[in-house]
Amino acid sequence: MKTKNSNSKKEFINQVRKQKGLILIAAPFFIYFFVFSYLPLWGLTMAFQNYKPHLSFFEQEWVGLLHFKNLFTDPDFYRVMRNTLGMSIINLVLGFVTAIAFALLLNELTGKLYNFKRIVQTISYMPHFLSWIIVCGLVSNILAMDGGILNEILLALGLIKEKIHFMGKPELFWWIVGFTNVWKSMGWNSIIYLAAITSIDPALYEAAAIDGYGRFGRMWHVTLPGIKSTIIVLLILNAGWILNAGFEIQYILGTNGLVLDVSETIDIFVLKRGFGRSGGFAFGTAAGMFKTVVSAVILILCNKIAGWVDEERLV
Amino acid sequence: MRKSIGDKIIDAFIAFFMCIVIVVMLYPLWNTLITSFNDARDSIKGSLYLWPRKWTLFNYQSVFKTDKIFKAFLVSVARTVITTVLNVFFSGLLAYVLSRKEFVFRRFLTVFMVMTMYINAGLIPQYFLYRSLGLINTFWVYILPSLVGAFNVIVIRTYINSLPASLVESAKIDGASDMRIYFNIIIPLCLPVLATVALWVAVGSWNSWFDSFIFAPKQELSTLQYEMMKILSSSMQSGVKQPDYLAEASQQSRNMVTPNSLRAAMTMVATVPILVVYPFLQKYFVTVNIGSVKE
């Protein structure tokens, strides 16, 4: 046993010697990942200290779970959690329904309409590549009180009697975020469903046609069941990101006092408490850590469930 | 299958719906485009829908003549170009190392790298790390944190694995060093996937503003996106001060600049590079996107 062990050890050292070149290239990457991704984890100790930036690690005062206790008794915390979950759920549901419906309809553009389909696809993917700053600027232009096109259209159609201050209505804010997300990523998200649709057996469509199903009947009874497992797996995987309701759009569009109450997400809370108040670093870190840990648990659970569902499909 | 009349009606209905989608997707940008070419004073009157009323290039002149905006534009270009070149080079290099089946630390380094996609210490620990590395308020805070991307490495490695292994082996037998193999064999053969990754990195770097906001708030390091962010939030909130160049730009000439028209021109300046690379992006992203999900 012992000789075998030392043999494999020798072999390992031999290999290391032979692969000096590769190891020399790989080492800096190891250091890079260590410094930029693993080293900051050390900073999480802040969450358990009364952290003062000018003191060294050994001089810090340890306070145990005090920051977490403060976090869970903070009424603002429950407000931002409500906002985060509310916007996440709206984004999730709206995002799924629109992307799937869009993919189903795109799939119907065949024959002479195939080139038209390519054009629609190209245009619909485009907003995905625009920055949130630009998107938020576009949204605020469209929804503006004076000169905003949406107000003009609604007025012209007689649907409203006077202009609506969209950006100042708390009850509309979550929906504005939801539909902006739809605008930005509906096309992009439909790619995966279109790919799933291509793997459906064409014979199924012919059989359904013989059975007398029309276009929408085939969509409902062939296409949709054909991509059902893809939908379920993606839905579960995306549910894992439920605490990531977004940051940029809420931060940019939601900072005016009128909607602040409903716009702040957990990420904004971390930012504002961490950097906005003196001595807030430790509290902000604790809040961020809470989010990361809960997210990780949900993510792992969802991945597990998605894995089971996927296996079931294969069986 | 021949289409019946009923089918054709449904086709027409779907096509009509898709036309609405196209309009909804494109109109916001179109509206900004015409605002950027319209006289700022005239734009205030509103009802600018389809075409500029009073053509002017003055908004664009202000963008490039206002010192702070032009500098921000240069910083944006610099960070995008440098980040892209370095990230592609290093991601490719690591991908090559991890594609070598015989490499002793292959499994370990792969797991170590993939973990970085999931662990996240959070904003504040990250800030303190950059501070102790002396990166705060330096140009390097744009570059160093994105030298290598784990996801990019996986994508490139998958591509390298699809190449015949004999290429690298024969070069090895001929006595070529690993760096030489990377430069002379891997890079030329991987150009398509490297181009794809380059475009992703470039778009991401060009579009980011948050790192300026938190890690490099100094005016000299401001980027185009961050300047737009400042103008946008000053117009959304009453308490936030407008960037001072807005007033300067209007004083310097008889023409007027409003936050809105200046931002419209900046939006176009920030969007055009993306629209230019977009067709190239689109050529690849469908395949890579699906491949990465299957991974």
Interface residues (C-beta under 8 A of the other chain):
Chain A: F12 Q15 V16 Q19 G21 L22 I23 I25 A26 F29 F30 Y32 F33 V35 F36 S37 Y38 L39 P40 L41 W42 G43 L44 M46 P53 F102 L105 L106 E108 L109 G111 L113 F116 I119 V120 T122 I123 S124 Y125 M126 P127 F129 L130 S131 W132 I133 I134 C136 G137 L138 V139 S140 N141 I142 D146 G147 I149 E152 M167 W183 G187 I191 I192 A195 A209 G214 R215 F216 F247 E248 I252 L253 T255 N256 G257 V270 L271 G274 F275 F281 G284 T285 G288 M289 K291 T292 A296 L299
Chain B: M1 K3 G6 D7 I10 D11 I14 A15 F17 M18 V21 I22 V24 M25 L26 Y27 P28 L29 N31 T32 T35 S43 G46 S47 L48 Y49 F90 L93 L94 V97 R100 E102 F103 V104 F105 L109 F112 M113 M115 T116 Y118 I119 N120 A121 G122 L123 I124 P125 Q126 Y127 F128 L129 L133 L144 P145 L147 V148 S177 D178 M179 V203 W206 N207 S208 W209 F210 I214 Q225 M228 M229 L232 S233 S235 M236 Q237 S238 N260 R263 T267 A270 T271 I274 L275 Y278 L281 Q282 F285 V286 N289 I290 V293
